[in-house]
Amino acid sequence: MAELKFEIIEHIGVLSENAKGWTKELNKVSWNERPAKYDLREWSPDHSRMGKGITLTDEDIEALKAILNDEEDDIDENDIL
């Protein structure tokens, strides 16, 4: 199996951390020396190992942002309380 090359170009943020110290992160990652894409997955504390994840293009992120913003507008604060 061919070696997987990756480089975290930009660390955007951590969504959560599990008991073993792995963090679910949103980063911009270049896979196999290709242009960087948004990447959402779990990483080991030293970023040497990773879990399964998804990559998103700039267009995917814009669409996701629009969907989430629309959902946020639909939330009624009375439903939360």
N, C-alpha and C positions, 0 to 999 in steps of 0.2 A: 504494500500500500504506500502511495506517495506521501511524503511528509507535508503536513499542512503548515503553511507559513501565515503568520498574522502579525499585525502591528496595530496597537491601539493608538490611533491618531489623536483622538480627543475624548477625554473622560467627561461625560455630560452629567451623570448623577447616579446615585445609589437609590434603588427603590426599597430594598429590604436586605436583611442579613439573617441567616439561619444560625442554629446553635453551634455548628461546626465552623463558623466564620466565613462561609461562602456568601458572596453578595450578589444580588440580582441587580444588574447595572444596564444603563443605557450609555453606549459609547459610539463613536465613529471608528470603525475598524476596517483596515485594508486586509483583505484575504488574498493570499497568493499573489501579492504585489499588484493587485487590481485597485481601481479607485475606491476610496473608503465609502462605506455605507453605514447607515444607522444600524446598530446591533443591540438586541435585547437578549441577555442570557445570564446565567449564574457563572461566577468566577471564583476560583480558589483565592485565598488571601494573597498569595504572591503572583497571581495571574498567570501561573504556568499551566493550569488545567482549567477546563471550562465544561459546562453542561450544554445540553442542546438548547438552541435558541432560534431566533429569527432575525433576518436582515431586512431592512426597509430602505427603499430609495427616498430621495428628497420628496418626490411626489407622494409616496406612501405616507410619509410623516405628515405632510400637509393635509392629506385626506383624513388621517387618524386624528389630527388636531381639530379639524372641523367637526368630526363626529363627536369627539369628547366635549368640545365647546357647546355643541348643540344639546348634548345630554345634560350638561351643567345648567343650561338655560331652562331645561324642562323640569329640574328638581324643584319641588315646592318645599320650602323650609318647614312648613307645617307637617309634611309627611315624615320628616326626620325626628321631630319632637314628639 
